[in-house]
Amino acid sequence: MSFSDFRGNADAVHRFRDMLGRGRMPQSIILAGPAGCGKYTLSLMLAKAMNCLTSPITDGLPDFCGHCANCVRIAQSEDLESRFSEAVEARENLRETDKKETRLFVQTHPDVLIIPPDPPQMMIKVDQVRRVIETIYYRPAEAKERVYIFTESCFMKEAANSLLKVLEEPPDYASIFLLAVNPGELLPTIRSRSILIQLCVLSIDQIEEYLAKHRPEWSAKQRSLVARLSEGAVGRACGFDLAAYISSRDHALVILNSALRSSDHSELFKATETYRAGAEGREKTEKLIRTIYLILQDLLFVNSGTPELVRNTDIQSELQKLVQSADFQWVAFAADRLAEVERGMRRNLLRSLSLDALAVSLERQAV
Ligand SMILES: [Zn+2]
């Protein structure tokens, strides 16, 4: 791994490496950009480059090795979703009284602290910022620079005010990254004390090109599908579970076809009975619902004469067939019903039954 593995946004990456090379990494950096554009990945790469024990130079600029003790430990935070779930689970296992006082962090290196929004409110809380204040004025133990990464910019008011105090007098051996989809959410006083670097998503062509190199086992058709489904997010594209998506989509098509075209429900029941109770079933059902939404959107694109926006490009003929019986009104109705199923899931209604009910209720409305 090195900076050359980061896709797109070459200007932003160059700017950072240039600052690193001059020893002028800012103390507070707002890394802004849409979900999936690589904000978190880049901030971890920078944390590695700041602390790499071998400090390699590539193309005349600082890089990181990916193999030294610091790089390896920082890399353990790369899978943010898993580290976050582990932290949530660890807190769940605490005694009631401790639970309330424990805030969530991800930390795989003693000098690199990752601060995700704290559930259930999913906001950055004041106690999380307090941990930053408690540690930031100590020199790093094993790294050269302390690095703090706030993974979202949704601060509670008190937390934002506390952060502001740190930003007024940050030590020069620490850097704070504020990752933001919308930097406007941050206090103007926080913004004025930070430098803002904007990242953008990649085009479908750029992602297809990237996939051609990194997922050569996929056909051009599959790469094109994944590039569209990942909405410019290169990380999402590369780790895309195509087999799971196709299987979920097959079921989505069975449900929609059953609603729109067939009076025989055996196919429908065969598909829906595989959606069981429990966490696994829940995840599977959520995926299915997201996939149905995607197909409904594609039907709208076909309906409104903008087929170039369709994401499920590999099932164009299937979509064309469906659209003959699915007019705009039906799609809107189906989306409403789908939202009801989602609400039902939260109340834990039997999943396969609510999926069957969905298909059957859509049937009566078919044109
Ligand atoms: Zn290294």
Residues whose N, C-alpha, C, O or C-beta is under 5 A from the ligand:
A	BS01	ZN	C52 L53 T54 F64 C65 G66 H67 C68 C71
